[in-house]
Amino acid sequence: MSRQIRFNAFDMNCVGHQSPGLWAHPRDNSWRYKDIEYWTELAVTLERGFFDGIFIADVIGYYDVYKGSNYHAIQQAAQIPVNDPLQLAAPIAFVTKHLGIGITASTSFEHPYTFARRLSTADHLTRGRVGWNIVTSYLESGARNIGQDGLPQHDTRYEVAGEYVEVIYKLLEGSWEDGAVVRDREKRIFTNPEKVHEIAHKGRFFDVPGYHLCEPSPQRTPLLYQAGASGAGKKFAAEHAECVFVAAPTKSILKAYVSDIRRQAAAAGRDPRKLLVYNLVTLIVDETDAKAEALFRDYQSYASYDGSLVFMSGWSGIDFSKYTPNDLVEKVETNAIISLVENLTNGEKAWTIEELARWGGVGGLGLAFAGSAETIADILQEWVEETDVDGFNLAYAVTPESFEKVVHYLVPELQKRGVYQTAYREGTLREKLFGDGPTLPANHPAAQYRNIEAYKQRQSAHTQDHLRTPQTV
Ligand SMILES: Cc1cc2nc3c(=O)[nH]c(=O)nc-3n(C[C@H](O)[C@H](O)[C@H](O)COP(=O)(O)O)c2cc1C
């Protein structure tokens, strides 16, 4: 049987998400990001196209690496203005029955205790259809605006993330036992206090002694997404993520990534097939190849050169304004998305700054393909067969047009070929994707905190043992 292909839609609560400058296209509706109807209408379209979910990116901070200023980012609406993504979960769930809603939130800017409540609330209101895209962030400006000296070093951010998710797991998995809420009107007991536990977390970065504020939501821990691409990032993804996002520009890079992440997941005791990998791509689909190519050229004519380099500079941490358009991109040590610089300098292709700017103009961090439904279906099938990737994370060039054309032309073609779903599974987002159960499986690291009292006893026994063991110098 041919391999199945899955789709997520990639959007952000802002105007210029991945294709800077295309907000000026006469048919682009991204400026409506602040209207609830933009999101509800889009969600209905995506559910009609059997997308796994809508995935909403987010950054705290602005892109001020290019020319050392945020002038062009602000002028070109390059992910600024940007609204809060989590508030979109409930209205999207309200107008759909199955669509997953992946929300990005950073482990670098908000305390896990308050975030745990916001996450559980979203899982309740969506009846278990929310996912959390765990990011560690890459913009210095965000860190400075919450009073930090700057962004911690890249790998330290992942150490913080490791402890952050531990706190979240303890609160969401361990604090409230199943059956804690009894709602017994006769006995006048709403919740059995014996079944609600303090998590007693004392760590390097966070101290959280007490109880979670929410009763358990349908998935307890919402579905976990992550996009680690560095050594530390991939390790984190292999241990924690259930869906992984990647922006691989070539099949060989993607194939190596997918096999590495599955190998590391297996080494961490997880089922490597229970990890879905989606590659970032922008699809420009139309009735015929010629029409799609003409549409691509039309879109390209609106792309912003400065806007593209604003993004590329922000993502990579390299100020590309310091080079001439014909200079080649060179490897520079930065504290941002290290893997982007590695992909651009790995020797497969030499990139000039001009090429990079043009490439990023439509599709941003990911690839862009244009063609008829048949052509695009051939391309996607080839990528899936050759790389073992599970699906694609579709960014838009012009919204909602890009998504509508995928749903109208491409989805039926893929369904005709038997490689795309024609129905959703019932249940929570986790059940729809993996079919097992609403909560994280027993081989996931979160499971160790389920019986939190037993966990606390093990920890205290371990500490006692450690204190009793004579230390040799
Ligand atoms: C498809 C995709 C979407 C991403 N979305 C976000 C996002 O919304 N916010 C963010 O701060 N980082 C985002 N990132 C960056 C990742 O979280 C991560 O930092 C990046 O993939 C590099 O990996 P590393 O952190 O291991 O170096 C995204 C990456 C990819 C590939």
PDBQT file of the ligand as one rigid body, heavy atoms in Angstrom, charges set to zero:
ROOT
HETATM    1  C1  LIG A 501       7.923  24.350  11.050  1.00  0.00    +0.000 C 
HETATM    2  C2  LIG A 501       8.591  25.053  12.176  1.00  0.00    +0.000 A 
HETATM    3  C3  LIG A 501       7.853  25.904  12.968  1.00  0.00    +0.000 A 
HETATM    4  C4  LIG A 501       8.432  26.587  14.020  1.00  0.00    +0.000 A 
HETATM    5  N1  LIG A 501       7.668  27.452  14.736  1.00  0.00    +0.000 NA
HETATM    6  C5  LIG A 501       8.236  28.164  15.731  1.00  0.00    +0.000 A 
HETATM    7  C6  LIG A 501       7.467  29.094  16.463  1.00  0.00    +0.000 A 
HETATM    8  O1  LIG A 501       6.296  29.267  16.235  1.00  0.00    +0.000 OA
HETATM    9  N2  LIG A 501       8.081  29.815  17.423  1.00  0.00    +0.000 N 
HETATM   10  C7  LIG A 501       9.400  29.654  17.727  1.00  0.00    +0.000 A 
HETATM   11  O2  LIG A 501       9.879  30.325  18.641  1.00  0.00    +0.000 OA
HETATM   12  N3  LIG A 501      10.147  28.759  17.045  1.00  0.00    +0.000 NA
HETATM   13  C8  LIG A 501       9.599  28.031  16.054  1.00  0.00    +0.000 A 
HETATM   14  N4  LIG A 501      10.362  27.165  15.329  1.00  0.00    +0.000 N 
HETATM   15  C9  LIG A 501      11.771  26.998  15.672  1.00  0.00    +0.000 C 
HETATM   16  C10 LIG A 501      11.956  25.730  16.459  1.00  0.00    +0.000 C 
HETATM   17  O3  LIG A 501      11.279  25.792  17.699  1.00  0.00    +0.000 OA
HETATM   18  C11 LIG A 501      13.433  25.429  16.696  1.00  0.00    +0.000 C 
HETATM   19  O4  LIG A 501      14.029  26.441  17.451  1.00  0.00    +0.000 OA
HETATM   20  C12 LIG A 501      14.142  25.297  15.366  1.00  0.00    +0.000 C 
HETATM   21  O5  LIG A 501      13.530  24.285  14.603  1.00  0.00    +0.000 OA
HETATM   22  C13 LIG A 501      15.627  25.021  15.513  1.00  0.00    +0.000 C 
HETATM   23  O6  LIG A 501      15.895  23.937  16.314  1.00  0.00    +0.000 OA
HETATM   24  P1  LIG A 501      16.827  24.071  17.559  1.00  0.00    +0.000 P 
HETATM   25  O7  LIG A 501      16.094  24.919  18.540  1.00  0.00    +0.000 OA
HETATM   26  O8  LIG A 501      17.019  22.658  18.032  1.00  0.00    +0.000 OA
HETATM   27  O9  LIG A 501      18.094  24.705  17.107  1.00  0.00    +0.000 OA
HETATM   28  C14 LIG A 501       9.805  26.431  14.284  1.00  0.00    +0.000 A 
HETATM   29  C15 LIG A 501      10.554  25.574  13.487  1.00  0.00    +0.000 A 
HETATM   30  C16 LIG A 501       9.959  24.877  12.438  1.00  0.00    +0.000 A 
HETATM   31  C17 LIG A 501      10.791  23.960  11.614  1.00  0.00    +0.000 C 
ENDROOT
TORSDOF 0
